[in-house]
Amino acid sequence: MSQSELQAPIQILQQAMQTIAGMDEEHFALSYDLWQHKAFSKNEYYNEYRHICKHLGFILDGVFRTYYIDEKTGEDKNVFFFSQHQVVVSFQSFIKQAPCNYYTQSMTDSEVLYIHVNDLQDLYKKSHQWERVGRIIAEMAFSISMQRTESFLFMKPEERYMQLVTNHPAIFNSIPLYHISSYLGIQGPSLSRIRKRISGK
């Protein structure tokens, strides 16, 4: 993708950074030449198991999942979803630059803007606003992990379903329901009953 073609996606990202971190145009401009564009095919990996996640991505279009493989059953277990205009990254691997315990995979044809961890670290040194982005990424990782853990401790399946709808409103039009069942930790028939109850309200 040429620089002129990147202009519109970069503007979307700039608006997201302004909303998330209060970043102004001057500080965002420091990153203009550091972002790269990639089109992911369905089922293509963003990051694989035991690989170190080197890139922070911003999803222009599409849905990604983070999952692990249950050693006893051999089944995929979905842990996180990432969708349009959200960050996609293997948080702990990226922050610690350590091998990842999960796979992160595109579930649809997707488009992403991404930046290398070394370039992001350089931005942290140049700009307090970018340094703030780094803190927000770390806080986001903690918040998402805690929200995921507490949803199984304190929420009923229907409440977990509604939380997913809030966080990823378009996801049900993009991926098979069995992936959603895996993420919510409920069987397909139970998910169907939940959806029926909610649609009837």
N, C-alpha and C positions, 0 to 999 in steps of 0.2 A: 504494500500500500504506500503510495507516494505521500509526501508531506502535505500536499494540498488535500488529498483524500483523508488524511488523518485529522484535519482541522475540526470537522464536526464531532468525531468521537472525543477528541481532546477537550472540546468545549463542554461536552457532557460530563467528562471526568472532572474538569475544573469546577463545574457547578456542584458536583457531588462533594468535592473537597471543601468548597466554601460552606456547604450545608453541614458536613460532618465535623469539620475542624475550624471553621471560620477563616479559611485561608484566603488571602487577597491575591489579586492578579499578578502583582510584582513577584511574590514569593513562588506562586505556582509556575511562573514563567521559567524559573530555574530548572524545571524538570522537562520542559518541552521536548528537548532532543533525546531524552532518556527513555521515553516510552516506546514500546514496540507493539505491533499489532499481530495477532495470530487468530486464524480461523481453525477451530477444533471440529473434527468430524465426530459424529455420534460414537460413543464408546472409547474415544481417544483419551489417553491419560494426561492429566495436568501434572500430577506427581505420582510416583509409584512407591510401593512398600520398600522400605529400607533405603530409599533414595533421599538425599538432602534437598529440601525445597529451597530453590535459589531465587524464586520470582514471586513477587506480589502482583496479583492480577485484579483487574476491574472488569466485571462482566458487562459487556455492551448488550449481549443477547444470549439467551440460552440458560441451561440449568446444569449444575454440577453436583455430584454427591461425593462425600467422603465415607468410605466403608472399610471394614476389615473382614477377613474370612474366619469363621468359627472353625477352630481346629477339630472339634468333635463331629460336627455335622457337615463341614465343607460349604456351608451356606454363607452368602454375603449378608452382612449386618450393616445397614445404613446408620451412620452416626450424625452426619451433618448434611444439609442441603445449602447450596449457594445459588442465587438466581439474579435476574437482571438488575443492574446498577448496584450490585453488592460486591464486596471484596471476595476473591477466591484465593485461598492460601492454606497450606498445611501449617497451622499457627505455630505449634510448638517446634516443629522442625525448622521453620523459617526463623523464628526468634532466636533459637539456640544454635542454629546451623548444625543440627544433628540428624541422623537417619530417622525417617518417618515410620510410624507404626501402622499407617493406613495407606490406602489408595485414594486418590482424588481423580475422578473420571467425569468427562462430559457425558451427560445423559441425552443430549440433543446436539444437533449442529449448533455451534456456539461461536461467539466472537469475543475476544478479550484484548484489552490493553494491559501490558505487563511491564514491570521494571525489575532490574536485577538488584539483589540485596546489597551489593557493593555500591551501586549508584545511589540507592536509598540511604545508605549509611553516610555517603558523602553529602547528601542533601541535609541530613540531620546536623552535620557540622557547620554547614553554611547558613542555616536558617532556623530560628527558634520556632517558626510556624511548622516547618517540616519535622522538627524535633517533637513538636506536639502531636503530629500525625503518628509518629512512632509510639508515643505513650498511648494514644487512642487505640492503635492496633493491638497493643499488649492488653489494654483494658477490655477490648472487644473479645479477644481470645478467652480471657478469664470469664467474662460475662456469658458468652455463648456456652462455654463448658459447664458453668454453674447452672445456667438455665436448663440445659439438657439433663444434667444429673437430678436437679430438683423436680423436674417435670415427672420423672419416674417415681420419686419419693413422695410427692405431695399432690400430684394431679391425677384425676380420673382420666381414662382414655379419651372421653369426649372433650375434656379440657385440653389435653395434648393436641387433639385434632384442631381445635379452634386456635390454639397458639400457632400451629403450622400454617393455617389459613392466613393469620395476621402477618406472619413473617414472610410468607411466600404465596401471595394471593393468586398467582397465575399458574402455580406448579401443577395443579390437577389437570390442566389442559395440555401438559407437556410430557408427563411420564406415566408409566403403568401403575395401577393402584397397588400392585404387590410390593413395589418399592416404598410406597407410603406406609403400607402395613408393616414392613420391616423397620422403618424409621420409628413408627409409633409403638412398636412392640405389641401389636395385636394381630389377630388372625383376619384374613380377608372377609369372612362373613360378619365379624364384629364391626369392621370398618364400614361395610355396606349398611348395617343397621344404624350406625352413628350418622352416616350421611343422610339416610332416609329420615331419621328423627329430626335432624337439623333443617333439612329442606322443607319439612312439614310444619315447621314453627312459623 
